Amino acid sequence: MLAVAVALVFIIEGMLPFISPNRWRNLLRVANEMDDRVIRYVGLGSMLFGVVFLYLVH
């Protein structure tokens, strides 16, 4: 089950660079200019959303 979840993450993460490499490059440029604190908050928000979503679906 974990392997399926990891595979889905790779598929979803690979969609943007495949569909629009220029937009993906710009996104990385913007992320590179962000403060570490902002990136941590985005990561925390993403993890919390994932936990809540997993709880709701399971």
Backbone as JSON, one array per atom type, in Angstrom:
{
  "sequence": "MLAVAVALVFIIEGMLPFISPNRWRNLLRVANEMDDRVIRYVGLGSMLFGVVFLYLVH",
  "N": [[0.81, -1.2, 0.0], [1.92, 1.26, 0.81], [3.86, 1.51, -1.15], [2.3, 1.93, -3.4], [1.21, 4.43, -2.8], [3.54, 6.01, -2.78], [4.32, 5.69, -5.44], [2.18, 7.0, -6.71], [2.63, 9.61, -5.79], [5.04, 10.2, -7.13], [4.09, 10.11, -9.78], [2.18, 12.2, -9.81], [3.8, 14.37, -9.05], [5.49, 14.45, -11.25], [3.94, 15.35, -13.31], [3.62, 18.19, -13.78], [6.28, 19.15, -14.63], [6.39, 17.64, -16.97], [4.15, 18.42, -18.49], [4.33, 21.24, -18.6], [7.2, 22.48, -18.85], [8.43, 25.02, -18.74], [6.85, 26.56, -16.98], [7.24, 25.06, -14.68], [9.98, 25.45, -14.27], [9.95, 28.21, -13.72], [8.47, 28.15, -11.36], [10.27, 26.82, -9.67], [12.25, 28.75, -9.61], [10.95, 30.84, -8.26], [10.48, 29.54, -5.82], [13.1, 29.23, -4.99], [13.75, 31.8, -4.28], [12.25, 32.24, -2.04], [11.83, 32.71, 1.5], [13.21, 30.56, 4.02], [11.52, 30.02, 6.15], [8.94, 30.42, 5.11], [8.82, 28.36, 3.23], [8.94, 26.18, 4.94], [6.48, 26.49, 6.3], [4.71, 26.09, 4.18], [5.31, 23.42, 3.61], [4.55, 22.25, 6.06], [1.81, 22.85, 6.06], [1.02, 21.36, 3.85], [1.59, 18.74, 4.73], [-0.16, 18.57, 6.95], [-2.63, 18.86, 5.65], [-2.55, 16.51, 4.13], [-2.6, 14.55, 6.17], [-5.12, 15.06, 7.36], [-6.78, 14.62, 5.13], [-6.19, 11.93, 4.61], [-7.2, 10.81, 6.95], [-9.91, 11.4, 6.62], [-10.59, 9.91, 4.33], [-9.97, 7.39, 5.02]],
  "CA": [[0.0, 0.0, 0.0], [2.81, 2.42, 0.84], [4.51, 1.61, -2.45], [1.32, 2.54, -4.32], [1.14, 5.85, -2.46], [4.78, 6.64, -3.24], [4.25, 5.73, -6.9], [1.24, 8.07, -7.07], [3.3, 10.89, -5.55], [5.96, 10.41, -8.25], [3.29, 10.39, -10.98], [1.6, 13.54, -9.69], [4.9, 15.35, -9.07], [6.09, 14.5, -12.58], [3.01, 15.88, -14.31], [3.88, 19.59, -14.13], [7.43, 19.32, -15.53], [6.11, 17.02, -18.27], [3.15, 19.2, -19.23], [4.76, 22.62, -18.8], [8.53, 22.63, -18.26], [8.75, 26.42, -18.5], [6.15, 26.96, -15.75], [7.92, 24.35, -13.6], [11.24, 26.16, -14.06], [9.62, 29.46, -13.05], [8.07, 27.8, -10.0], [11.51, 26.56, -8.91], [12.94, 30.04, -9.43], [10.23, 31.55, -7.19], [10.74, 28.81, -4.57], [14.48, 29.51, -4.61], [13.81, 33.15, -3.71], [11.44, 32.29, -0.82], [12.47, 32.54, 2.79], [13.1, 29.19, 4.52], [10.34, 29.93, 7.02], [7.76, 30.28, 4.26], [8.85, 27.02, 2.65], [8.57, 25.26, 6.02], [5.04, 26.61, 6.52], [4.04, 25.42, 3.06], [5.48, 21.99, 3.83], [3.71, 21.87, 7.19], [0.42, 22.89, 5.6], [0.82, 20.22, 2.96], [1.55, 17.53, 5.54], [-1.4, 18.56, 7.72], [-3.71, 18.57, 4.71], [-2.45, 15.1, 3.8], [-3.05, 13.77, 7.31], [-6.58, 15.22, 7.47], [-7.38, 13.95, 3.98], [-6.05, 10.49, 4.83], [-8.15, 10.46, 8.01], [-11.28, 11.46, 6.07], [-10.83, 8.85, 3.35], [-9.8, 6.08, 5.64]],
  "C": [[0.86, 1.27, 0.0], [3.5, 2.61, -0.51], [3.58, 2.24, -3.48], [1.22, 4.03, -4.07], [2.38, 6.6, -2.97], [4.78, 6.74, -4.76], [3.31, 6.83, -7.37], [1.85, 9.45, -6.86], [4.26, 11.2, -6.7], [5.2, 10.77, -9.53], [2.77, 11.82, -10.94], [2.68, 14.61, -9.75], [5.52, 15.49, -10.45], [5.2, 15.13, -13.64], [3.35, 17.31, -14.73], [5.12, 19.76, -14.99], [7.21, 18.69, -16.91], [5.19, 17.88, -19.12], [3.66, 20.6, -19.57], [6.12, 22.86, -18.16], [8.9, 24.09, -17.94], [8.1, 26.92, -17.21], [6.82, 26.32, -14.54], [9.23, 25.04, -13.25], [11.0, 27.48, -13.33], [9.21, 29.23, -11.6], [9.29, 27.53, -9.12], [12.27, 27.85, -8.65], [12.29, 30.83, -8.3], [10.5, 30.87, -5.85], [12.16, 29.08, -4.07], [14.62, 30.88, -3.94], [13.02, 33.27, -2.41], [12.3, 32.12, 0.42], [12.25, 31.1, 3.29], [11.85, 29.0, 5.39], [9.06, 29.73, 6.22], [7.69, 28.88, 3.66], [8.47, 25.99, 3.71], [7.07, 25.31, 6.29], [4.24, 25.93, 5.4], [4.14, 23.91, 3.22], [4.61, 21.49, 4.97], [2.24, 21.84, 6.79], [0.09, 21.71, 4.7], [0.72, 18.92, 3.74], [0.26, 17.45, 6.35], [-2.61, 18.27, 6.83], [-3.72, 17.08, 4.36], [-2.96, 14.21, 4.93], [-4.57, 13.85, 7.46], [-7.28, 14.5, 6.33], [-7.33, 12.44, 4.14], [-7.04, 10.03, 5.9], [-9.58, 10.42, 7.46], [-11.58, 10.31, 5.1], [-10.74, 7.46, 4.0], [-10.86, 5.92, 6.67]]
}
